[in-house]
Amino acid sequence: MSAARTRRLLSALVMTALLLPLLQQLFHPVPVGPLGGRAAQPVPPPELTLAAWFDGRLQGQAAVWANVSFGFRSWLVRLNDELAFRLFGRVKADSLLVGRDGYLYATASVDAFEGRDFAGEEVLAARLGSLVRLQAALQARGRTLLVVLVPGKARTLPQHLPPARSRPGLRTNRAWLTARAPQAGLNLLDLEPRFQQWSREAPWPLYGPHGFHWTVYAAHLAGDAVAREIERLRGERLPRMWIERLELSDRPRSSDADALAGMNLLFRWPSPLLAYPRARYEDTGATRPDVLAVADSFWWLFVNEGIARGLFGRTQLWFYYDELHTPDAPVVRREDVDLARVLERQDVVVLMANDSTLARLGWGFVEDAEDLLTLGRVRPRTRLAPVPEG
């Protein structure tokens, strides 16, 4: 092959390589899967207005949009993250710790295990007092408060943490609250003893090696435990969960590999067998209390797997006391919700947090609800909107 022909061929290859991302961006001829984690957040196209042009917004928006929307970006990001991890041990995902045997942990879970996020005795004592007063105020109105503590992944699986971070802290939010809640009379369900029991009784993981959250299997067991505790507190029979069969798979489902998904690697990591229950709910002669859950992301599996629907009546999730989620209704932000109306329509209020969010248990809900029920007022809201019926 002559030198001139070689140059033309190389030029054609270079032009093709430059044009392919543009063609992919415009026409999407090749299906490319989305990225996980924060890298998956979409960016709107630039605002094409004269005002945006002259004040500089258009140029900035165009640069950001072009950076995240060019063709085959997902593949290139995954290639970059794979090489960074394999060659240099660098993890591009935020707030992620790689432990022994390839186990992945949220750094917040490890910090809570070590007591690095300890809120302080004064803060915790004040919150415990507010919880007890709120419980009494709800009980006087025929309603039930239940606080549920979820053991974090670092606490449940410390044996896979890096050696430098495998020692539990002497002062943790969990230890402080579980030691003082019983004598204060707070309705508290600590799931850590249940986790220990479930681990002894069955071999199926309660936390997958590549997930931040408890497994679908653990969520079913925990949901039933929450229902049984509400049943005991209220003296009412709630529906029974019957796990009719377990489907076993080495391909994680739902959120069982959400930590690995956020790493955006090219190749799938091997996973142990995980259990996926197929449950039936028996409600003959049972009561279905309406439940408001003020909770972190661990409650989502109760919603997504139909656990809340099977065990309770109308269930609302006030996610981090920020967004109020009601089935078949629009999401409502906290400043648009009439707290009094929400509380009037609940039989049970569940506050649930895992170790990494326990320092902020309630996220302001406890103090607001206490003020409303004991003093008849809450902190000002900007605007009130009707609460969705559900």
Phi, psi and chi 1 to 4 in degrees:
 res  aa     phi    psi   chi1   chi2   chi3   chi4
   1 MET       -  132.2 -176.5 -178.4  -65.2      -
   2 SER   -71.3  160.8   65.8      -      -      -
   3 ALA   -62.7  -40.1      -      -      -      -
   4 ALA   -63.6  -41.7      -      -      -      -
   5 ARG   -66.3  -37.3 -171.7  173.8 -179.8 -177.9
   6 THR   -63.2  -42.7  -59.4      -      -      -
   7 ARG   -62.4  -41.9  -74.2 -165.0  -62.7  -89.3
   8 ARG   -64.4  -38.9  -72.1 -164.6  -64.6  -89.7
   9 LEU   -65.9  -44.2  178.1   59.8      -      -
  10 LEU   -64.6  -39.3  -69.8  176.2      -      -
  11 SER   -62.3  -41.8  -62.1      -      -      -
  12 ALA   -63.6  -40.0      -      -      -      -
  13 LEU   -65.3  -41.2  -70.1  174.8      -      -
  14 VAL   -63.3  -45.9  170.1      -      -      -
  15 MET   -62.8  -39.3  -67.9  -58.4  -63.4      -
  16 THR   -63.6  -42.8  -59.0      -      -      -
  17 ALA   -62.8  -34.2      -      -      -      -
  18 LEU   -76.0  -33.2  -68.4  174.6      -      -
  19 LEU   -81.6  -29.1  -75.4  173.4      -      -
  20 LEU   -57.1  -46.6  -79.2  177.2      -      -
  21 PRO   -59.7  -37.2  -24.8   35.0      -      -
  22 LEU   -65.4  -45.2  177.6   60.5      -      -
  23 LEU   -61.9  -39.9  -65.7  174.5      -      -
  24 GLN   -64.8  -41.1  174.2   67.9   17.6      -
  25 GLN   -64.1  -38.6  179.1  179.5   -9.0      -
  26 LEU   -82.5  -39.1  -65.6  175.1      -      -
  27 PHE  -119.5  -14.1  -56.5  108.1      -      -
  28 HIS    51.8   53.5  -54.1  -74.3      -      -
  29 PRO   -71.1  -24.5   26.8  -34.4      -      -
  30 VAL  -110.8  123.4 -179.7      -      -      -
  31 PRO   -67.7  126.4   22.2  -30.7      -      -
  32 VAL  -126.0  124.6  176.9      -      -      -
  33 GLY   -68.9  153.4      -      -      -      -
  34 PRO   -74.2  161.8   29.0  -35.0      -      -
  35 LEU   -81.9  161.3  -64.8  170.3      -      -
  36 GLY  -103.9  171.1      -      -      -      -
  37 GLY    67.5 -153.7      -      -      -      -
  38 ARG   -66.9  -24.1  -66.3 -176.9 -178.9  178.8
  39 ALA   -66.1  -15.7      -      -      -      -
  40 ALA   -85.3   -4.7      -      -      -      -
  41 GLN   -66.6  124.6  -59.9  -56.4  -46.4      -
  42 PRO   -73.3  154.4   27.4  -34.0      -      -
  43 VAL  -120.6  126.8  174.4      -      -      -
  44 PRO   -69.0  155.0   26.0  -34.2      -      -
  45 PRO   -65.5  160.5   21.6  -31.6      -      -
  46 PRO   -64.2  152.8   20.3  -31.3      -      -
  47 GLU   -82.6  109.3 -178.0 -177.6   -3.6      -
  48 LEU   -87.9   79.9  -61.5  175.4      -      -
  49 THR  -134.6  157.8   64.1      -      -      -
  50 LEU   -63.3  -39.5  -73.5  175.7      -      -
  51 ALA   -61.0  -43.6      -      -      -      -
  52 ALA   -65.1  -34.3      -      -      -      -
  53 TRP   -65.2  -47.5  173.9  -86.0      -      -
  54 PHE   -78.2  -27.4  -74.2  110.1      -      -
  55 ASP   -92.4    2.2   66.3   17.7      -      -
  56 GLY    90.1   -4.8      -      -      -      -
  57 ARG   -66.0  -37.6  -79.5 -178.4  -67.7  137.4
  58 LEU   -60.6  -44.1  176.6   62.8      -      -
  59 GLN   -64.4  -43.8  -66.2   85.0  -19.8      -
  60 GLY   -65.3  -44.3      -      -      -      -
  61 GLN   -63.6  -39.3  -67.7  172.7   -4.2      -
  62 ALA   -64.8  -39.6      -      -      -      -
  63 ALA   -64.8  -44.3      -      -      -      -
  64 VAL   -65.0  -45.4  173.2      -      -      -
  65 TRP   -62.6  -43.2  179.6   76.0      -      -
  66 ALA   -64.4  -33.4      -      -      -      -
  67 ASN   -70.1  -29.5 -176.2   55.1      -      -
  68 VAL  -106.4   -5.2  -58.8      -      -      -
  69 SER  -118.1    3.1   61.9      -      -      -
  70 PHE   -69.0  154.8   62.1   84.5      -      -
  71 GLY   -61.4  142.8      -      -      -      -
  72 PHE    63.8   19.5  -57.9  111.4      -      -
  73 ARG   -59.5  -41.2  176.7  176.8 -178.9  -91.2
  74 SER   -57.8  -44.6  -64.0      -      -      -
  75 TRP   -64.0  -42.2  -71.8   -3.6      -      -
  76 LEU   -69.0  -38.5  -64.5  173.4      -      -
  77 VAL   -63.3  -44.1  168.9      -      -      -
  78 ARG   -63.7  -39.9  -69.1 -176.9 -174.7  -80.8
  79 LEU   -62.5  -45.2  175.5   61.4      -      -
  80 ASN   -61.4  -44.7  179.0   61.7      -      -
  81 ASP   -68.5  -36.4  -69.8   -3.0      -      -
  82 GLU   -64.8  -46.3 -176.4   81.0   38.1      -
  83 LEU   -65.4  -40.1  -67.9  174.5      -      -
  84 ALA   -62.1  -39.0      -      -      -      -
  85 PHE   -76.3  -45.3 -179.9   71.5      -      -
  86 ARG   -70.6  -39.4  -62.6  -63.8 -177.9 -173.8
  87 LEU   -88.1  -36.0  -62.1  179.5      -      -
  88 PHE  -122.6   -1.3  -53.4  106.1      -      -
  89 GLY    69.4   18.6      -      -      -      -
  90 ARG   -90.7  133.8  -68.1  178.5   53.9 -159.9
  91 VAL  -106.1  120.5  176.1      -      -      -
  92 LYS   -79.7  -20.9  -65.4  -64.4 -169.6   71.9
  93 ALA   -69.0  142.0      -      -      -      -
  94 ASP   -74.0  146.0  -67.2  -24.8      -      -
  95 SER    56.4   42.4  -54.9      -      -      -
  96 LEU  -128.0  136.0 -178.5   65.5      -      -
  97 LEU  -122.1  130.4  178.5   66.7      -      -
  98 VAL   -95.5  118.7 -179.2      -      -      -
  99 GLY   -96.3 -164.6      -      -      -      -
 100 ARG   -70.9  151.8  -71.7  178.3  -79.2 -166.5
 101 ASP    61.4   23.5  -53.9  -45.1      -      -
 102 GLY    76.6   14.2      -      -      -      -
 103 TYR   -76.6  137.8  -86.2   67.3      -      -
 104 LEU  -109.5  138.3  -55.5  176.4      -      -
 105 TYR  -132.5  144.4  -64.4   84.7      -      -
 106 ALA   -73.2  133.0      -      -      -      -
 107 THR   -60.1  -30.5   53.2      -      -      -
 108 ALA   -64.2  -34.9      -      -      -      -
 109 SER   -66.8  -40.3  176.0      -      -      -
 110 VAL   -70.0  -40.5 -176.8      -      -      -
 111 ASP   -59.3  -41.7  -71.0  -16.4      -      -
 112 ALA   -66.9  -38.6      -      -      -      -
 113 PHE   -60.8  -37.9  173.3   67.9      -      -
 114 GLU   -87.0   -7.0  -64.2  176.2  -30.9      -
 115 GLY    81.9   15.3      -      -      -      -
 116 ARG   -69.3  -22.4  -66.6  171.8 -177.0 -109.7
 117 ASP  -102.0   19.7   68.0  -19.7      -      -
 118 PHE   -55.5  125.3 -174.7   63.7      -      -
 119 ALA   -77.7  -17.7      -      -      -      -
 120 GLY   103.2  145.9      -      -      -      -
 121 GLU   -64.4  -38.2  -65.5 -160.2    9.0      -
 122 GLU   -64.2  -44.9  -69.0 -174.2    4.5      -
 123 VAL   -63.0  -46.2  171.5      -      -      -
 124 LEU   -68.4  -37.6  -66.7  173.6      -      -
 125 ALA   -64.6  -41.0      -      -      -      -
 126 ALA   -64.8  -39.9      -      -      -      -
 127 ARG   -69.2  -39.2 -175.2  161.1  -57.7  138.5
 128 LEU   -61.6  -42.0  178.4   57.5      -      -
 129 GLY   -61.3  -43.0      -      -      -      -
 130 SER   -63.4  -39.9  -67.5      -      -      -
 131 LEU   -62.1  -44.2  -75.2  165.7      -      -
 132 VAL   -65.4  -41.7  172.1      -      -      -
 133 ARG   -67.0  -39.4  -69.4 -171.3  -66.7  -88.8
 134 LEU   -64.5  -41.4  175.0   58.2      -      -
 135 GLN   -59.4  -43.8  175.5  178.3  -64.8      -
 136 ALA   -64.7  -40.2      -      -      -      -
 137 ALA   -66.6  -39.9      -      -      -      -
 138 LEU   -68.5  -41.5  -72.1  170.2      -      -
 139 GLN   -62.1  -37.8 -173.5  172.4  -15.3      -
 140 ALA   -63.1  -20.9      -      -      -      -
 141 ARG  -102.7   13.4  -67.2  162.6  171.8   79.9
 142 GLY    78.3   19.6      -      -      -      -
 143 ARG  -116.4  163.5  -65.7  166.7  176.1   81.6
 144 THR  -122.1  135.3  -56.0      -      -      -
 145 LEU  -107.9  134.5  174.9   70.6      -      -
 146 LEU  -135.3  126.9  174.9   61.8      -      -
 147 VAL  -100.9  126.8  177.4      -      -      -
 148 VAL  -117.6  125.2  179.8      -      -      -
 149 LEU  -106.1  123.6  -56.7 -172.1      -      -
 150 VAL  -100.2  122.2  179.6      -      -      -
 151 PRO   -67.2  131.6   24.1  -31.7      -      -
 152 GLY   -72.2  170.4      -      -      -      -
 153 LYS   -64.9  -39.4 -175.3  174.0 -178.2  177.3
 154 ALA   -63.7  -38.2      -      -      -      -
 155 ARG   -71.6  -36.0  176.1  167.5  -65.1  -83.3
 156 THR   -76.5  -36.0  -56.0      -      -      -
 157 LEU  -127.1   60.0  -62.1  172.2      -      -
 158 PRO   -68.9  -19.3   27.7  -35.6      -      -
 159 GLN   -67.9  -16.5   65.1  -88.6   26.6      -
 160 HIS  -101.4    1.5  -64.2  -71.2      -      -
 161 LEU   -72.2  155.3  -73.2  168.8      -      -
 162 PRO   -58.5  145.6  -21.8   32.2      -      -
 163 PRO   -52.4  -35.7  -25.7   33.6      -      -
 164 ALA   -70.8  -12.7      -      -      -      -
 165 ARG  -130.1   32.3  -54.8 -155.1   62.8  178.5
 166 SER  -108.6   11.6   59.3      -      -      -
 167 ARG  -104.8  129.3  -68.0 -174.3  178.4 -178.4
 168 PRO   -69.1  147.6   24.5  -32.9      -      -
 169 GLY   -74.6  153.6      -      -      -      -
 170 LEU   -77.2  -32.5  -62.5  177.8      -      -
 171 ARG  -122.4  110.5  -68.9 -155.7  -49.2  169.2
 172 THR  -127.7  158.4   64.8      -      -      -
 173 ASN   -60.7  -39.7  -60.5  -55.5      -      -
 174 ARG   -62.9  -48.6  163.0 -177.6  -73.4  -81.2
 175 ALA   -62.1  -40.9      -      -      -      -
 176 TRP   -63.9  -45.8 -165.9   98.2      -      -
 177 LEU   -71.8  -42.7 -169.8   57.1      -      -
 178 THR   -68.4  -25.9   54.2      -      -      -
 179 ALA   -76.3  -29.2      -      -      -      -
 180 ARG  -107.9  -20.4  -69.3  161.3  178.4   79.5
 181 ALA   -61.8  -42.3      -      -      -      -
 182 PRO   -61.8  -44.1  -24.6   35.9      -      -
 183 GLN   -70.5  -22.6   61.0 -168.2   37.1      -
 184 ALA   -83.1  -10.2      -      -      -      -
 185 GLY    83.6   17.7      -      -      -      -
 186 LEU   -78.7  136.7  179.6   65.0      -      -
 187 ASN   -73.0  102.0  -63.6  -27.2      -      -
 188 LEU  -128.0  126.8  178.1   71.5      -      -
 189 LEU  -112.4  106.5  173.1   60.8      -      -
 190 ASP   -94.4  116.4  179.6    9.5      -      -
 191 LEU   -82.2   -3.3  -70.8  172.8      -      -
 192 GLU   -61.3  -45.9 -176.2  175.0   12.8      -
 193 PRO   -60.9  -35.2  -23.3   34.1      -      -
 194 ARG   -65.6  -40.5  -50.6  -69.3 -177.7   94.8
 195 PHE   -59.6  -42.7  -93.7   51.1      -      -
 196 GLN   -62.3  -42.2  -64.5  172.9   -4.7      -
 197 GLN   -65.5  -46.2  175.3 -172.9  -14.8      -
 198 TRP   -63.6  -35.6  -63.3  -27.4      -      -
 199 SER   -64.8  -34.5  -64.9      -      -      -
 200 ARG   -74.8  -31.5  -68.4 -168.6  -61.7  -93.0
 201 GLU   -84.1  -26.7  -67.5  175.1  -12.0      -
 202 ALA  -144.2  152.5      -      -      -      -
 203 PRO   -87.0   -0.1   32.3  -34.9      -      -
 204 TRP   -80.8  134.0  -45.2  120.0      -      -
 205 PRO   -62.3  141.3  -22.2   33.1      -      -
 206 LEU   -90.1  -24.9  -56.6  176.7      -      -
 207 TYR  -129.2  128.3  -81.0   94.6      -      -
 208 GLY   -74.5  157.0      -      -      -      -
 209 PRO   -64.3  -22.8   20.6  -31.5      -      -
 210 HIS  -117.0   19.0  -52.6  142.4      -      -
 211 GLY  -120.0  153.3      -      -      -      -
 212 PHE   -82.8  -34.8  -72.4  134.0      -      -
 213 HIS  -100.5  166.5  -62.9   85.7      -      -
 214 TRP   -62.3  157.7   51.9   17.1      -      -
 215 THR   -73.4  166.0   58.9      -      -      -
 216 VAL   -58.0  -38.3  173.5      -      -      -
 217 TYR   -61.9  -48.7  171.3   72.1      -      -
 218 ALA   -64.2  -36.0      -      -      -      -
 219 ALA   -63.1  -37.5      -      -      -      -
 220 HIS   -64.4  -45.2  -82.7   78.4      -      -
 221 LEU   -63.5  -41.8  -59.8 -178.9      -      -
 222 ALA   -67.6  -40.6      -      -      -      -
 223 GLY   -59.6  -42.1      -      -      -      -
 224 ASP   -66.6  -37.3 -171.3   64.1      -      -
 225 ALA   -63.9  -39.6      -      -      -      -
 226 VAL   -64.0  -43.4  170.7      -      -      -
 227 ALA   -62.2  -41.0      -      -      -      -
 228 ARG   -66.4  -34.7  -58.1  -72.9   74.2   79.1
 229 GLU   -70.4  -40.6 -175.5   65.3   13.0      -
 230 ILE   -62.4  -40.8  -66.7  173.5      -      -
 231 GLU   -57.3  -44.4 -176.5  178.8   72.4      -
 232 ARG   -67.1  -43.3 -175.8 -173.8   70.6   81.7
 233 LEU   -67.2  -36.4  -68.5  171.7      -      -
 234 ARG   -95.5  -11.1  -66.6 -177.1   62.4   81.9
 235 GLY    67.6   28.8      -      -      -      -
 236 GLU  -122.4  149.9  -59.8  172.3  -17.5      -
 237 ARG   -87.7  119.5 -175.6 -178.1 -174.7  -81.8
 238 LEU   -96.3  163.8  -90.6   64.6      -      -
 239 PRO   -55.9  151.4  -26.1   35.1      -      -
 240 ARG   -99.6  139.6  -69.2  -69.1 -171.4  -89.9
 241 MET   -96.9  127.6  174.9 -166.4  -68.1      -
 242 TRP  -118.7  117.8  -59.0  100.2      -      -
 243 ILE   -85.6  107.3  -64.1  179.6      -      -
 244 GLU   -79.9  -31.4  -63.3 -174.5  -40.5      -
 245 ARG  -161.3  160.9   71.0 -179.4 -170.7  -82.7
 246 LEU  -116.6  126.5  -68.3  174.8      -      -
 247 GLU   -93.9  126.9  -65.3 -179.7    1.3      -
 248 LEU  -102.3  137.0  -56.1 -179.1      -      -
 249 SER  -150.9  143.7  175.7      -      -      -
 250 ASP   -96.7    9.0   63.1   -5.2      -      -
 251 ARG  -110.3  105.7  -71.8 -174.9  171.9  -89.9
 252 PRO   -58.3  142.9  -23.6   34.3      -      -
 253 ARG  -116.0  171.6  -53.5  173.6 -171.2  173.3
 254 SER    51.4 -126.2 -172.5      -      -      -
 255 SER   -98.9   15.2   59.9      -      -      -
 256 ASP   -69.7   -8.9  -76.7   -9.5      -      -
 257 ALA  -137.5   35.4      -      -      -      -
 258 ASP   -68.5  -28.5   52.0    1.7      -      -
 259 ALA   -67.1  -44.6      -      -      -      -
 260 LEU   -65.6  -37.6 -176.7   59.7      -      -
 261 ALA   -60.6  -36.8      -      -      -      -
 262 GLY   -71.4  -16.3      -      -      -      -
 263 MET   -76.8  -20.9  -69.3  178.8   66.9      -
 264 ASN    54.7   55.6  -69.4  -49.2      -      -
 265 LEU   -93.1  164.9  -57.7  179.3      -      -
 266 LEU   -76.3  -37.9  -86.8  178.8      -      -
 267 PHE  -113.9  144.3  -55.4  107.4      -      -
 268 ARG   -74.8  137.5 -173.6  175.9   73.9   92.0
 269 TRP   -86.2  146.3  -72.9    6.5      -      -
 270 PRO   -66.1  144.7   22.2  -32.1      -      -
 271 SER  -125.8  146.8  169.1      -      -      -
 272 PRO   -69.6  168.9   27.9  -35.3      -      -
 273 LEU   -64.1  130.7  -77.3  177.4      -      -
 274 LEU  -115.5  149.3  -60.2  173.2      -      -
 275 ALA  -102.5  136.6      -      -      -      -
 276 TYR  -125.5  105.9  -65.1   92.5      -      -
 277 PRO   -71.0  149.1  -17.2   30.9      -      -
 278 ARG  -115.4  107.4  -69.2  -66.0  171.4  -98.9
 279 ALA  -107.4  151.7      -      -      -      -
 280 ARG  -123.6  144.3  173.1  176.1   59.6   86.7
 281 TYR  -116.3  123.2  -61.7   90.6      -      -
 282 GLU  -101.2  115.3  173.1   60.1   52.5      -
 283 ASP  -118.7   17.3   60.2   -1.6      -      -
 284 THR   -61.8  121.8  -57.0      -      -      -
 285 GLY    71.6   12.5      -      -      -      -
 286 ALA  -100.0  158.0      -      -      -      -
 287 THR  -104.0  140.0  -60.5      -      -      -
 288 ARG  -113.9   94.8  -71.2  179.0  175.3  -90.2
 289 PRO   -70.5  146.4   27.4  -34.4      -      -
 290 ASP   -77.0  134.2  -66.9  -23.0      -      -
 291 VAL  -125.8  132.8  174.4      -      -      -
 292 LEU  -107.1  119.5  170.7   66.5      -      -
 293 ALA  -105.0  117.6      -      -      -      -
 294 VAL  -100.6  102.9 -176.6      -      -      -
 295 ALA  -149.6  168.9      -      -      -      -
 296 ASP   -90.6 -163.8   56.7   23.6      -      -
 297 SER   -70.3  -11.4   54.7      -      -      -
 298 PHE   -66.4  -24.3  -83.2   67.0      -      -
 299 TRP   -70.9  -20.7 -171.6  -86.7      -      -
 300 TRP   -59.2  -35.3  -85.5  117.6      -      -
 301 LEU   -65.0  -31.1  -86.7  179.3      -      -
 302 PHE   -60.6  -36.4  -71.0  175.9      -      -
 303 VAL   -77.3  -52.2  176.2      -      -      -
 304 ASN   -68.6  -29.0  -64.0  -23.2      -      -
 305 GLU   -94.2    4.5  -65.3  -64.1  -38.6      -
 306 GLY    76.2   12.1      -      -      -      -
 307 ILE   -69.3  -47.1  -61.5  167.6      -      -
 308 ALA   -62.7  -41.2      -      -      -      -
 309 ARG   -65.3  -33.8 -176.3  175.7   62.5 -109.3
 310 GLY   -76.9  -27.8      -      -      -      -
 311 LEU  -104.9  -25.8  -66.7  171.0      -      -
 312 PHE  -122.9  175.8  -49.2  124.0      -      -
 313 GLY   -84.2 -132.6      -      -      -      -
 314 ARG   -66.7  124.8 -176.2 -174.5   66.5 -117.5
 315 THR  -120.8  128.5  -56.1      -      -      -
 316 GLN  -117.0  144.1  -65.4  175.6  -73.3      -
 317 LEU  -113.6  117.5  166.9   60.7      -      -
 318 TRP   -97.3   92.7 -146.0  -27.7      -      -
 319 PHE   -70.5  113.2 -173.2   48.0      -      -
 320 TYR    52.4   28.8  -74.8  107.2      -      -
 321 TYR    53.1   33.5 -169.1   44.6      -      -
 322 ASP  -118.9  -59.3 -178.7   22.8      -      -
 323 GLU  -110.4  127.0  -62.1  175.6  -16.9      -
 324 LEU   -94.3  114.4 -176.9   62.8      -      -
 325 HIS  -104.3  124.8  -65.2 -104.0      -      -
 326 THR  -125.9  134.3  -56.2      -      -      -
 327 PRO   -54.8  135.6  -26.0   34.5      -      -
 328 ASP    60.6   33.3  -56.2  -42.4      -      -
 329 ALA  -146.1  155.6      -      -      -      -
 330 PRO   -64.9  152.7  -17.4   29.7      -      -
 331 VAL   -72.5  137.9  176.6      -      -      -
 332 VAL  -120.2  131.3 -176.3      -      -      -
 333 ARG   -75.9  156.3  -63.7  -60.3  -61.0  -92.8
 334 ARG   -56.8  -42.7  178.7  174.4   72.9  176.1
 335 GLU   -67.5  -11.7   58.7  -92.2   19.6      -
 336 ASP  -102.8    6.7  -62.2  -32.9      -      -
 337 VAL  -106.2  138.1  176.1      -      -      -
 338 ASP   -87.1  102.1 -174.2  -22.5      -      -
 339 LEU   -59.8  -38.5  178.2   59.0      -      -
 340 ALA   -60.8  -43.4      -      -      -      -
 341 ARG   -66.5  -37.8  -71.5 -169.1   60.4 -161.1
 342 VAL   -61.9  -48.0  171.2      -      -      -
 343 LEU   -67.4  -32.1  -68.7  177.7      -      -
 344 GLU   -62.2  -26.9  -76.3  174.0    1.6      -
 345 ARG  -101.4   12.8  -62.4  163.6   58.2 -174.9
 346 GLN  -110.1  145.8  -49.7  -57.2  -34.2      -
 347 ASP   -92.6  -34.2  -61.0  -50.4      -      -
 348 VAL  -135.8  138.3 -179.9      -      -      -
 349 VAL  -115.0  121.3  175.7      -      -      -
 350 VAL  -110.3  125.6  175.0      -      -      -
 351 LEU  -104.8  118.4  -62.6  177.2      -      -
 352 MET  -128.2  133.9 -169.9  169.6   85.1      -
 353 ALA  -147.4  146.9      -      -      -      -
 354 ASN   -93.3  175.3   75.7   93.1      -      -
 355 ASP   -54.4  -39.2  -72.1   -9.4      -      -
 356 SER   -74.8  -15.3   63.7      -      -      -
 357 THR  -113.8    1.2   59.5      -      -      -
 358 LEU   -65.1  -29.7 -175.1   54.4      -      -
 359 ALA   -60.2  -22.8      -      -      -      -
 360 ARG  -116.4   28.3  -53.9 -178.6  -56.1  -79.6
 361 LEU   -45.3  124.3  175.8   65.8      -      -
 362 GLY    92.8  -28.2      -      -      -      -
 363 TRP    53.8   34.0  -56.2  -82.2      -      -
 364 GLY   101.7  -16.2      -      -      -      -
 365 PHE   -63.5  -42.3  169.7   84.5      -      -
 366 VAL   -59.1  -47.7  177.4      -      -      -
 367 GLU   -67.1  -41.4  -67.0   75.6   13.8      -
 368 ASP   -64.3  -46.5  -82.8    2.0      -      -
 369 ALA   -66.4  -37.4      -      -      -      -
 370 GLU   -63.7  -45.4 -178.9 -162.5   -3.5      -
 371 ASP   -59.2  -42.0  -75.4  -10.4      -      -
 372 LEU   -65.2  -46.4  173.7   66.9      -      -
 373 LEU   -81.1  -25.1  -61.8 -179.1      -      -
 374 THR  -103.1  -30.3   60.7      -      -      -
 375 LEU  -114.8   -9.0  -57.7  177.1      -      -
 376 GLY    77.1   19.7      -      -      -      -
 377 ARG  -148.4  161.1   59.5  175.3  173.2   79.1
 378 VAL  -135.8  171.1  -65.7      -      -      -
 379 ARG   -62.6  145.9  -74.8  175.8  -78.0 -178.5
 380 PRO   -59.0  143.2  -20.7   31.5      -      -
 381 ARG  -110.3  151.8  -56.9  -67.4 -177.4 -143.5
 382 THR   -76.9  -33.4   57.8      -      -      -
 383 ARG  -162.0  143.8  177.3  167.7   59.2   91.1
 384 LEU  -110.8  139.3  -65.8 -179.1      -      -
 385 ALA  -129.4  155.7      -      -      -      -
 386 PRO   -59.0  142.7  -21.1   31.7      -      -
 387 VAL   -77.8  131.7  178.2      -      -      -
 388 PRO   -60.7  141.6   18.8  -30.2      -      -
 389 GLU   -70.9  -34.7  -68.6  -64.8  -29.7      -
 390 GLY    77.1      -      -      -      -      -
